[in-house]
Amino acid sequence: MYLDAVVIAGIVTVLLMVGFFVGVGVFVMKDSKHHKEGGHGAHAKHGNRHA
């Protein structure tokens, strides 16, 4: 298989997508830990209306 510009661009595109989704996953995990420790969520702001 020869490395044409299109093949290199495709590999770079796939690597960028994988990196983006890994970054989003890391952000979600860190943000989830932050909300668990602080106890401030969407329900804590408005009180418990469903009780």
C-alpha positions as CSV (number, residue, x, y, z in Angstrom):
1,M,0.0,0.0,0.0
2,Y,1.4,3.3,-1.0
3,L,1.0,6.4,1.2
4,D,-0.8,9.0,-0.9
5,A,-1.9,12.4,0.4
6,V,-5.5,11.1,0.6
7,V,-4.5,8.1,2.8
8,I,-2.5,10.3,5.1
9,A,-5.4,12.8,5.3
10,G,-7.7,10.0,6.2
11,I,-5.5,8.6,8.9
12,V,-5.0,12.1,10.4
13,T,-8.8,12.6,10.3
14,V,-9.4,9.4,12.1
15,L,-6.8,10.2,14.7
16,L,-8.3,13.7,15.3
17,M,-11.8,12.2,15.8
18,V,-10.5,9.6,18.2
19,G,-8.6,12.3,20.1
20,F,-11.7,14.5,20.2
21,F,-13.9,11.8,21.7
22,V,-11.3,10.8,24.2
23,G,-11.0,14.4,25.3
24,V,-14.8,14.7,25.6
25,G,-14.8,11.5,27.7
26,V,-12.1,12.8,30.0
27,F,-14.0,16.1,30.4
28,V,-17.3,14.3,31.2
29,M,-15.6,12.0,33.8
30,K,-13.9,15.0,35.5
31,D,-17.1,17.0,35.5
32,S,-19.1,14.1,36.8
33,K,-16.7,13.8,39.8
34,H,-17.0,17.5,40.4
35,H,-20.8,17.4,40.6
36,K,-20.8,14.3,42.8
37,E,-18.5,15.9,45.4
38,G,-20.2,19.3,45.5
39,G,-23.7,17.9,45.5
40,H,-24.9,20.7,43.2
41,G,-27.0,19.3,40.4
42,A,-30.1,20.4,38.4
43,H,-32.3,19.1,41.2
44,A,-30.4,20.7,44.1
45,K,-30.8,24.2,42.5
46,H,-34.6,24.1,42.3
47,G,-35.4,21.9,45.3
48,N,-37.3,18.7,45.3
49,R,-40.6,19.5,43.6
50,H,-41.6,15.9,43.0
51,A,-42.1,14.9,46.6
